[in-house]
Amino acid sequence: MKFYADLPMWLHYNDKNQLHLIHESAKLLEENGFAGSLLFYQHTTLDPWIVATGTLQATNNHLPIIALQPNTIPPFTAAKMIHSLVHLYGRKVALNLIPGQSPSELSQVNDTVPAEERFDRLVEYIEILRSLLQSNDPLTYRGKYYTYNELQVFAQVDEDLRPIIFMPGASSLFQKAALQSVDVAIQLASPISQLVKSFDILYDSHVELCCRLGIIARPTSQEAIEVAKEEVPMRFMQIVKKQGRAAGFYTEEEERIYFPTEQGKAFRGPLLVGSYDEVASYFRRYKDLGIKHIIFSCIRSVEDLQHVKEVLNRAEMVGMT
């Protein structure tokens, strides 16, 4: 199982030397066995490609996962940027291919592709991108969303340095596109009791599975809950959980540990909340069910990292890769 974490990329982040902060965050993750970091894209963030260069400069093996939306740059530009990073740093990067999820931002750039077609566009985008990275031969492509005539950008990259391609989503359209085009599929972590069902056709396929979640763990469950109350609207989540429990969605254990929040002060995705041992026991089952990658949304400081590592140690995942 490989572990990743978000990096601080908000434009309004209250730190004058954000480059130093990005360097230190990437180094801290690498020193503690994390494989890489997720660099997300919104109009309110720094550019993930530029941030990626900062992580590559500061680390030896850290893998930046660069968010990429088709409406931001064409596939041949992405191929050229990947080739440039590989050529300059001798390192691979990963991509998080996103169909485009913010209605406001899509409207601002006049992206009129219907929602139900955006994953189809992603499939074309990835097909073109892979072709350009595999060969310098001229590419002629006729698709619904992209057409190229003898395109030649000289972006070929050795196979072992080509990017790992991630894709997030939850719908059946996402699952179909991921099965066809990507290496790793990302979902907000479902409770263990629903995990296989949530990945559906991707489960036991050639696509590796990734979950996104946060952990708030302390020596006792009550201590963890008190911390969580400061970070996320716990009362609301407890109401949501009771509704799910009434519908048979949560097990008794999940009623105590799994909290289906999407976003708090610093969290994106569900939260596992409890004592170190409780969370470690539950978390271990994600690995047992075949999850190969975890993106943590809860690491903002050395203290946060130490709490997460304590859980991983108790889950017998000390040898992280």
SULDAUR-V76611 format. One record per residue. N is the residue number from 0. PHI is phi in radians with two decimals (* if undefined). NEAR is the number of other ideal C-beta (glycine too) atoms within 8 Angstrom. D_LAST is the distance of its C-alpha to the last C-alpha in whole Angstrom. Layout:
BEGIN
[[N | PHI | NEAR | D_LAST] [N | PHI | NEAR | D_LAST]]
END
This chain:
BEGIN
[[0 | * | 11 | 7] [1 | -1.92 | 10 | 5] [2 | -2.10 | 13 | 7] [3 | -2.40 | 15 | 10] [4 | -2.56 | 12 | 13] [5 | -1.18 | 12 | 17] [6 | -1.89 | 12 | 19] [7 | -1.28 | 11 | 22] [8 | -2.19 | 12 | 24] [9 | -1.20 | 8 | 28] [10 | -1.10 | 6 | 31] [11 | -1.61 | 5 | 32] [12 | -1.03 | 9 | 30] [13 | -1.45 | 3 | 32] [14 | -2.66 | 7 | 30] [15 | -1.24 | 3 | 32] [16 | -1.92 | 6 | 30] [17 | -1.23 | 10 | 27] [18 | -1.07 | 7 | 25] [19 | -1.07 | 7 | 25] [20 | -1.09 | 11 | 23] [21 | -1.12 | 15 | 21] [22 | -1.00 | 12 | 20] [23 | -1.15 | 9 | 19] [24 | -1.13 | 11 | 17] [25 | -1.14 | 16 | 15] [26 | -1.13 | 11 | 15] [27 | -1.08 | 10 | 15] [28 | -1.11 | 15 | 11] [29 | -1.09 | 11 | 10] [30 | -1.11 | 6 | 11] [31 | -1.83 | 9 | 10] [32 | 1.52 | 7 | 6] [33 | -1.35 | 12 | 7] [34 | -1.33 | 10 | 6] [35 | -3.12 | 13 | 10] [36 | -2.51 | 16 | 13] [37 | -1.65 | 12 | 16] [38 | -1.93 | 14 | 19] [39 | -1.56 | 10 | 22] [40 | -2.20 | 11 | 25] [41 | -2.59 | 7 | 29] [42 | -1.16 | 6 | 32] [43 | -1.75 | 6 | 31] [44 | -2.09 | 11 | 28] [45 | -1.16 | 9 | 27] [46 | -1.25 | 7 | 27] [47 | -1.15 | 15 | 23] [48 | -1.17 | 8 | 24] [49 | -1.20 | 8 | 25] [50 | -1.09 | 14 | 22] [51 | -1.02 | 13 | 20] [52 | -1.09 | 10 | 22] [53 | -1.12 | 12 | 21] [54 | -1.19 | 17 | 18] [55 | -1.18 | 13 | 17] [56 | -1.16 | 8 | 20] [57 | -1.63 | 11 | 19] [58 | -2.31 | 10 | 15] [59 | -1.84 | 4 | 14] [60 | -2.32 | 6 | 11] [61 | -1.10 | 16 | 11] [62 | -1.83 | 12 | 11] [63 | -1.36 | 15 | 14] [64 | -1.76 | 16 | 15] [65 | -1.61 | 12 | 19] [66 | -1.19 | 12 | 22] [67 | -2.47 | 13 | 24] [68 | -1.96 | 10 | 28] [69 | -0.99 | 12 | 30] [70 | -1.39 | 7 | 33] [71 | -1.64 | 6 | 32] [72 | -2.56 | 7 | 31] [73 | -1.23 | 6 | 32] [74 | -1.11 | 13 | 30] [75 | -1.25 | 12 | 31] [76 | -1.22 | 8 | 31] [77 | -1.06 | 12 | 27] [78 | -1.07 | 14 | 27] [79 | -1.15 | 10 | 29] [80 | -1.18 | 10 | 26] [81 | -1.10 | 15 | 23] [82 | -1.01 | 13 | 25] [83 | -1.12 | 8 | 26] [84 | -1.11 | 13 | 22] [85 | -1.10 | 14 | 21] [86 | -1.14 | 7 | 24] [87 | -1.38 | 6 | 24] [88 | -1.96 | 9 | 21] [89 | 1.12 | 6 | 20] [90 | -2.27 | 9 | 16] [91 | -1.57 | 10 | 16] [92 | -2.15 | 14 | 16] [93 | -2.08 | 13 | 15] [94 | -2.15 | 14 | 19] [95 | -1.95 | 14 | 19] [96 | -1.41 | 13 | 23] [97 | -1.99 | 11 | 25] [98 | -1.21 | 12 | 29] [99 | 1.94 | 12 | 30] [100 | -2.05 | 4 | 31] [101 | -1.65 | 8 | 33] [102 | -0.96 | 5 | 36] [103 | -1.11 | 6 | 38] [104 | -1.21 | 10 | 36] [105 | -1.11 | 10 | 36] [106 | -1.16 | 8 | 40] [107 | -1.06 | 7 | 40] [108 | -1.76 | 7 | 39] [109 | 0.98 | 5 | 41] [110 | -1.45 | 8 | 38] [111 | -1.80 | 4 | 41] [112 | -1.11 | 8 | 39] [113 | -1.03 | 6 | 39] [114 | -0.95 | 4 | 36] [115 | -1.28 | 5 | 36] [116 | -1.88 | 8 | 36] [117 | -1.16 | 12 | 33] [118 | -1.25 | 13 | 30] [119 | -1.10 | 10 | 33] [120 | -1.10 | 13 | 33] [121 | -1.06 | 14 | 29] [122 | -1.05 | 11 | 29] [123 | -1.09 | 12 | 31] [124 | -1.00 | 13 | 30] [125 | -1.16 | 13 | 26] [126 | -1.06 | 11 | 29] [127 | -1.16 | 16 | 30] [128 | -1.03 | 11 | 27] [129 | -1.09 | 9 | 26] [130 | -1.07 | 10 | 29] [131 | -1.21 | 15 | 29] [132 | -1.42 | 13 | 26] [133 | -1.56 | 7 | 27] [134 | -2.68 | 7 | 30] [135 | -1.60 | 6 | 33] [136 | -1.16 | 5 | 36] [137 | -1.02 | 6 | 38] [138 | -1.96 | 12 | 36] [139 | -1.90 | 8 | 39] [140 | -2.40 | 11 | 38] [141 | -2.19 | 4 | 40] [142 | -2.22 | 9 | 38] [143 | -1.31 | 5 | 40] [144 | -1.94 | 9 | 38] [145 | -2.39 | 10 | 37] [146 | -2.39 | 6 | 40] [147 | -2.33 | 10 | 39] [148 | -2.07 | 5 | 42] [149 | 0.89 | 7 | 41] [150 | -1.24 | 11 | 38] [151 | -2.42 | 8 | 36] [152 | -2.06 | 8 | 34] [153 | 0.91 | 6 | 32] [154 | -1.99 | 12 | 29] [155 | -1.05 | 9 | 27] [156 | -2.26 | 10 | 24] [157 | -0.97 | 6 | 22] [158 | -0.97 | 5 | 21] [159 | -1.28 | 5 | 17] [160 | -1.98 | 9 | 18] [161 | -1.27 | 11 | 19] [162 | -1.21 | 9 | 17] [163 | -1.38 | 10 | 15] [164 | -1.87 | 12 | 18] [165 | -1.76 | 15 | 17] [166 | -2.59 | 16 | 21] [167 | -1.67 | 10 | 22] [168 | 2.85 | 14 | 24] [169 | -2.56 | 6 | 26] [170 | -1.38 | 7 | 29] [171 | -1.16 | 6 | 31] [172 | -1.14 | 9 | 31] [173 | -1.05 | 14 | 27] [174 | -1.05 | 14 | 26] [175 | -1.12 | 10 | 29] [176 | -1.16 | 15 | 27] [177 | -1.09 | 13 | 24] [178 | -1.08 | 10 | 24] [179 | -1.45 | 6 | 26] [180 | -2.26 | 11 | 24] [181 | -2.06 | 12 | 21] [182 | -1.62 | 7 | 17] [183 | -2.40 | 14 | 16] [184 | -1.83 | 17 | 18] [185 | -1.88 | 13 | 18] [186 | -2.36 | 14 | 20] [187 | -1.01 | 10 | 21] [188 | -1.08 | 11 | 20] [189 | -1.31 | 11 | 23] [190 | -1.06 | 13 | 24] [191 | -0.91 | 12 | 23] [192 | -1.13 | 8 | 26] [193 | -2.02 | 9 | 26] [194 | -1.13 | 13 | 23] [195 | -1.06 | 7 | 24] [196 | -1.09 | 7 | 27] [197 | -1.19 | 9 | 25] [198 | -1.46 | 12 | 23] [199 | 0.89 | 8 | 26] [200 | -1.18 | 8 | 27] [201 | -1.38 | 11 | 23] [202 | -1.20 | 9 | 22] [203 | 1.14 | 3 | 22] [204 | -1.71 | 7 | 22] [205 | -1.30 | 2 | 20] [206 | -1.41 | 11 | 19] [207 | -1.34 | 8 | 15] [208 | -1.87 | 14 | 16] [209 | -2.30 | 14 | 14] [210 | -2.02 | 14 | 16] [211 | -1.97 | 13 | 17] [212 | -2.76 | 14 | 18] [213 | -2.13 | 12 | 19] [214 | -2.24 | 14 | 19] [215 | -2.14 | 13 | 22] [216 | -2.31 | 16 | 22] [217 | -2.47 | 11 | 24] [218 | -0.95 | 5 | 26] [219 | -2.18 | 7 | 28] [220 | -1.09 | 11 | 28] [221 | -1.13 | 6 | 31] [222 | -1.07 | 10 | 30] [223 | -1.13 | 15 | 27] [224 | -1.11 | 11 | 30] [225 | -1.10 | 8 | 32] [226 | -1.16 | 10 | 29] [227 | -1.09 | 13 | 28] [228 | -1.05 | 8 | 32] [229 | -1.37 | 5 | 32] [230 | -1.77 | 10 | 29] [231 | -2.41 | 12 | 30] [232 | -1.29 | 7 | 33] [233 | -1.04 | 10 | 33] [234 | -1.10 | 6 | 36] [235 | -1.09 | 7 | 36] [236 | -1.11 | 12 | 33] [237 | -1.13 | 8 | 34] [238 | -1.14 | 8 | 37] [239 | -1.04 | 9 | 35] [240 | -1.15 | 14 | 33] [241 | -1.13 | 8 | 37] [242 | -1.13 | 8 | 38] [243 | -1.13 | 10 | 35] [244 | -1.09 | 10 | 35] [245 | -1.10 | 6 | 39] [246 | -1.60 | 6 | 38] [247 | 1.37 | 4 | 36] [248 | -1.41 | 8 | 33] [249 | -1.86 | 11 | 31] [250 | -1.39 | 8 | 31] [251 | -1.07 | 6 | 32] [252 | -1.14 | 7 | 29] [253 | -1.16 | 13 | 28] [254 | -1.00 | 10 | 31] [255 | -1.57 | 8 | 30] [256 | -1.90 | 12 | 26] [257 | -1.65 | 13 | 25] [258 | -2.16 | 13 | 27] [259 | -1.48 | 10 | 27] [260 | -1.32 | 12 | 28] [261 | -1.79 | 7 | 27] [262 | -2.77 | 5 | 27] [263 | -2.09 | 9 | 28] [264 | -1.07 | 5 | 29] [265 | -2.48 | 7 | 25] [266 | -2.12 | 13 | 23] [267 | -2.24 | 8 | 23] [268 | 1.87 | 13 | 22] [269 | -1.14 | 14 | 23] [270 | -2.11 | 16 | 23] [271 | -1.80 | 15 | 22] [272 | -2.19 | 13 | 24] [273 | 2.88 | 12 | 25] [274 | -1.21 | 12 | 25] [275 | -0.94 | 12 | 21] [276 | -1.18 | 7 | 22] [277 | -1.09 | 12 | 23] [278 | -1.19 | 16 | 20] [279 | -1.08 | 14 | 18] [280 | -1.09 | 9 | 20] [281 | -1.25 | 14 | 20] [282 | -1.10 | 13 | 17] [283 | -0.99 | 11 | 16] [284 | -1.24 | 9 | 18] [285 | -1.10 | 13 | 16] [286 | -1.14 | 11 | 13] [287 | -1.05 | 6 | 16] [288 | -1.56 | 9 | 18] [289 | 1.77 | 8 | 15] [290 | -1.23 | 12 | 14] [291 | -1.74 | 9 | 10] [292 | -2.41 | 15 | 10] [293 | -2.26 | 13 | 11] [294 | -1.87 | 16 | 13] [295 | -1.56 | 13 | 15] [296 | -1.91 | 13 | 18] [297 | -2.07 | 12 | 19] [298 | -1.84 | 11 | 18] [299 | -2.11 | 6 | 20] [300 | -2.72 | 6 | 21] [301 | -1.07 | 6 | 19] [302 | -1.10 | 6 | 21] [303 | -1.02 | 10 | 19] [304 | -1.07 | 12 | 16] [305 | -1.13 | 8 | 17] [306 | -1.15 | 13 | 18] [307 | -1.14 | 13 | 15] [308 | -1.11 | 9 | 13] [309 | -1.08 | 10 | 16] [310 | -1.11 | 14 | 16] [311 | -1.11 | 13 | 12] [312 | -1.06 | 10 | 14] [313 | -1.25 | 9 | 17] [314 | -1.48 | 11 | 15] [315 | 1.08 | 6 | 13] [316 | -2.09 | 10 | 9] [317 | -1.13 | 6 | 9] [318 | -1.42 | 5 | 7] [319 | -1.24 | 12 | 4] [320 | -2.21 | 6 | 0]]
END
